[in-house]
Amino acid sequence: MRLTEFHELVDGRFGSMRGRSMLVDHVLSSMGRTAAQAIEAGVEPRDVWRALCADFDVPREEW
C-alpha cells in the first residue's frame, strides 16, 4: 500500500480532520507509538492501517 492510499483510507473512514488528528495523537495499542511515528520509522502503511482499524473497531472487511 502506498502512503497516498493510506491517507485516502484514513480520510475516507474517519474524515480528514479527525483522521489527521488520530495519526499524531492516538498511540496504537499494538505498536506503542502513533501512526505518524510508525510510518516515519518505516513501518508499512498497510500494517499501520490494520492497527488503526483494530483500535477503532473498523469492520474486518474494510481492512
N, C-alpha and C positions, 0 to 999 in steps of 0.2 A: 504494500500500500504506500502510495506517495503521501508526502506531508500535505499536499494540497487536498487530496481526497480525505485525509484525516480531518482537516479543518472543515471541509464541507459536511462530513458526517456529524461532527460536533455541533456545528451551527444548525444543521437540519433537525437534529434530535433535541437539542437543549436551547436553541435560539442563540443568536450571535452574542448578545450581551452576557447572558448567563453562562454560555459555553466558554467564552474567553475568560471570564472570571474564574470558572471552575478549573481551567488549565493551570492557573497560577496560585489559586487559593486552596484547593482541595488536595489533601495528601492521600494518594492511592493506598488502600489498605494492603494490597499485595506487593507494593513496591517501596513503600516507606518514603516516598517523595512525590512531589506534584507531577502532573503530566508534563508540564513545561520542562521541569528538571530532568525527567526521564528521557524526553526526546533530545534535550541538549546533551545528555550523557550517551546518546547513541542507541537507546532502546528503539526497536522497530515501532513505527506508528501503529501498526495493527495490534501489537501487544498492549500498547498504551490504550487504544480504543477498547479492547476487550476488558482491560482493568477498569476503565471508566464505566463500561456497561455493567460489569459485575457490581460495582459500588453503588450504582444508581438504579439497580433492578430493571435494566432495559431488557425487553423480551429477547430470548436467545436467538430467534430468527433474524434479529437486526444486528447481530454481532458480525 
